Amino acid sequence: MASTSKQQRWLPTGKTVAAIGISNSTLHRWKAAGLLVEGTHYRYGLTLRSPVRWNPESIEKTIKAYRTLPGRPVSNPK
């Protein structure tokens, strides 16, 4: 049965970092820093041993917005 609303895509860590083009450590650093929110950007599985699933579209949108905030230092100013 097809859904009329756009469903979120939840991927394992390896596929998420490949889709976004970042490293595994960067993804986990953003999570630890509080840039990524549980339920929006990532979710835990049903058990403690279940892998974390990530929403690459939400992560890219948030990071893009974060990088364009006023007052953020510009990398490589020339």
C-alpha positions in Angstrom: 0.0 0.0 0.0 1.5 3.3 -1.1 1.5 6.3 1.3 0.5 9.7 0.0 2.8 11.5 2.4 6.6 11.5 2.0 8.1 8.9 4.3 11.3 9.6 6.1 14.3 7.6 5.2 16.2 6.0 8.1 19.6 4.6 7.3 22.4 2.8 9.2 25.5 4.9 10.0 27.6 3.6 7.1 25.0 4.5 4.5 24.3 7.8 6.1 27.9 9.0 6.1 28.2 7.9 2.5 25.1 9.7 1.5 26.1 13.0 3.2 29.8 12.8 2.4 31.1 13.1 6.0 33.1 10.8 8.3 31.6 8.5 10.9 33.4 10.5 13.6 31.9 13.8 12.3 28.4 12.4 12.5 28.9 11.2 16.1 30.6 14.5 17.0 27.6 16.5 15.8 25.3 14.2 17.8 27.4 14.6 20.9 27.5 18.3 20.5 23.7 18.5 20.4 23.4 19.6 16.8 21.4 16.5 16.0 18.1 15.7 17.8 16.8 12.3 18.7 13.6 11.5 16.7 14.4 14.1 14.1 18.0 13.2 13.0 18.5 9.8 14.5 16.7 7.2 16.5 17.6 4.2 18.5 16.4 0.6 17.8 14.1 -1.4 20.0 17.0 -3.0 22.1 20.2 -1.7 23.5 22.1 -3.7 20.9 20.1 -2.3 17.9 22.0 0.1 15.6 21.3 3.8 15.5 19.3 4.8 12.4 19.9 8.3 10.8 17.7 10.6 8.7 20.2 12.0 6.1 17.8 14.5 4.7 17.1 16.1 8.1 20.8 16.1 8.9 21.8 17.8 5.7 19.0 20.4 6.1 20.1 21.2 9.7 23.8 21.4 8.9 23.2 23.6 5.9 21.1 26.0 8.1 23.8 25.9 10.8 26.6 26.8 8.4 24.7 29.8 7.1 24.0 31.4 10.5 25.1 35.0 10.8 28.2 35.4 12.9 29.6 32.0 12.0 33.4 32.3 11.2 34.2 31.9 7.5 36.6 29.2 6.7 39.5 30.2 4.3 38.9 34.0 4.4 40.8 35.6 1.5 
